Amino acid sequence: MNEPSTPLAPFSSTFSPQLPELLLKLKCSIAITTYQAGKLVFISPADENRLTMLPRTFAKPMGFEVQGDRMVLATKDEVIYFENSRELAAHYPNKKNTYDSLFVPRTTFYTGHVDMHDIALGKEGIWAINTSFSCLCQVTGNYNFIPKWKPPFITELASEDRCHLNGMVLINGKPKYVTALGTTNTPQGWRADIVHGGILMDVETNEVILDKLPMPHSPMMYKGELYLLLSATGEIVKVNIKEKSYEVIKQLNGYCRGMDIYGDYMFVAMSKLRKNSSTFAKLSFAEKADTAGIKVIHLPTKAFTMEMKYETSVDEIYSLKILANTIRPNILNTINPIHKYSLSIPGHTFWASPDAFPENE
């Protein structure tokens, strides 16, 4: 009689043996958001042979950006701003001298249900893609959001997700390029041609640079070149802005969304397709896209080098970022009360004792 198999732990994964060693060599960690699982996950090298996962709960985490010691995260109805404290990390309760960074929540902006996707820290504050209202907006403490730009084919602001605006690139701290899944001006109109209706636009000129794209996501600049993902065909592409064309860098057998480049390596997040989705069933790789994870490409040679696959917990990934000079990061949410005891003032940090703040007072 066979013994029952032991269930896999949450966030179990398999990975190429070289991946932990690569992260150690690059002195970095990977961060992803999975709105399906409600987590922001830090993936770090435990040593040259093992990876460690640190999942932290947030309500529908979507786009996020890290700039040095600053982080901003878009969630279901909030935008949360974090600051990294290496001093607080070193004295993290119960795990001293374990973490080399700790992102602590500093400000929460209450945006309401506007389905924010990509988000970034710019010269004039926080910029975000407001997918529900089909606009590019700023997040401040004065309003839920401040609309700053909308595509010319969108006639008025309305909470109707008319074109599924999703991706954004900043240049010199200002929005420059955006991606959308359509050019429609009706509620959810983009769904009619979701697989072939995508665009890349220049925010400053209102010019459509590329059209008829298969679900564009995750645009980013690297060394003066614009890259983006074509999720419906599983392609990584480099855009020629002047010629209004693109070159396929790599074809991936799956649904790609979420990308970053660091030290000659491109890290691309892969999602498992929903079996009950009539849209995803149309994609050529629908049956092969059965796992979520990360693929690593050596950019100079365009060669696929290594990967990580989730066995449990994660089906869909939205965003991926590399945390530079960070081997073991941590982050606090506003759900667990421990964030109330992490205190910073100019020049000093403290971990307050929970006993000093009785919850019943």
C-alpha positions, 0 to 999 in steps of 0.5 A, a space after each residue: 500500500 502506497 504511503 500518501 504523498 506529503 503536500 507541497 508547501 505554499 510557494 514551492 518551486 523548481 529551478 535551474 541549478 544555476 539560478 541561485 548562483 547567478 543571483 549571488 553573482 549579480 548581488 540581487 533578488 527578484 520581486 514579483 506581484 501576483 494579484 491572483 494569490 494576493 502576494 508580493 514575493 521576494 525571491 532570493 538566493 539562500 546560498 549557491 544551491 537554494 532559493 528562498 521565498 518571502 511572500 507578503 500579503 497585499 490586496 490585489 498587488 499589481 504594478 510596483 517600482 523600486 528606485 534605490 531605497 524607495 518603493 511604490 506599489 499599486 493595490 486593489 484600492 490603495 497605493 502604498 509608498 515604502 522606504 527601505 531601512 537596512 538598519 531596521 532590517 538588521 534588527 528585525 524581531 526574532 530574525 536579527 542579522 537575517 535581512 539586508 533590507 526592509 521596506 517599511 510602509 510610510 504613506 498609504 494613498 486611498 485611490 478607490 477602485 480604479 484598477 491601477 496597473 503600472 506605476 512609477 516614481 517620477 520627477 513630479 511624484 507618483 505616476 500611474 496607469 488608471 486602467 478603469 478611467 483609461 488615463 495616465 494619472 498622478 497619485 497625491 494626498 489631495 484627491 483619489 487621483 489626478 488625471 494628466 493624460 488620456 489617449 485622443 480616442 477616449 472622449 471623456 473620463 469614465 470608469 469603464 475601462 474603454 481601452 485597457 491602458 496598462 503599461 508605462 515608460 518614464 524618460 527623465 522622470 516623465 511619462 513617455 510611452 504607454 501600452 493599451 490593448 485597444 483603441 476603443 471608446 466604449 465600455 470594455 470595447 477592447 475585448 472584441 479584438 483582445 488578441 490583435 488590437 494592442 498599441 504602443 503610444 507616445 504620450 507627448 505626441 499622441 502618436 501611435 507607434 505600433 498597432 495591431 499588437 498581440 496584448 502588449 505589456 511591460 514596456 521598459 527602457 534599457 540602455 536607450 532601447 525600448 523593450 516590451 512583451 507581446 503576451 498573446 504570442 509569448 514574444 520579447 521585442 525591441 522597438 525601433 521608434 523611428 521606423 515604427 517597427 520591432 524586432 523579436 528578441 526571443 520567442 517564449 512558449 507561454 504567456 509573458 507579463 512582467 520584465 526587468 533587465 539587470 547585468 546582461 540578463 533579462 528576467 521575464 515572468 510567465 503566467 499560467 493561462 486560465 483554463 476557463 478563459 475563452 480568450 486565452 483558449 484562442 492562444 497558440 500556446 494555450 495548452 503549453 502555458 500550464 505553469 507560472 514562473 520566471 525565465 532568464 535570457 542572456 541578452 547579448 546572445 539572446 539565449 535562454 539560460 535558466 528558469 524557475 517554475 512554481 509548483 504551488 500557490 502562484 498561477 498569474 504574475 503581473 509585475 517583476 522587478 530586480 532589487 539591486 545590491 539586495 540578497 535577502 530583502 523583507 517588506 512589511 504590509 499594513 495588515 500585520 501590526 508589526 509595522 507599527 513598531 518599526 520606527 525611523 527618525 533622521 539618523 536613528 531607527 528603533 524597534 518599539 516593544 509591542 508591550 508599550 502599545 497595548 491593543 486595548 487602549 
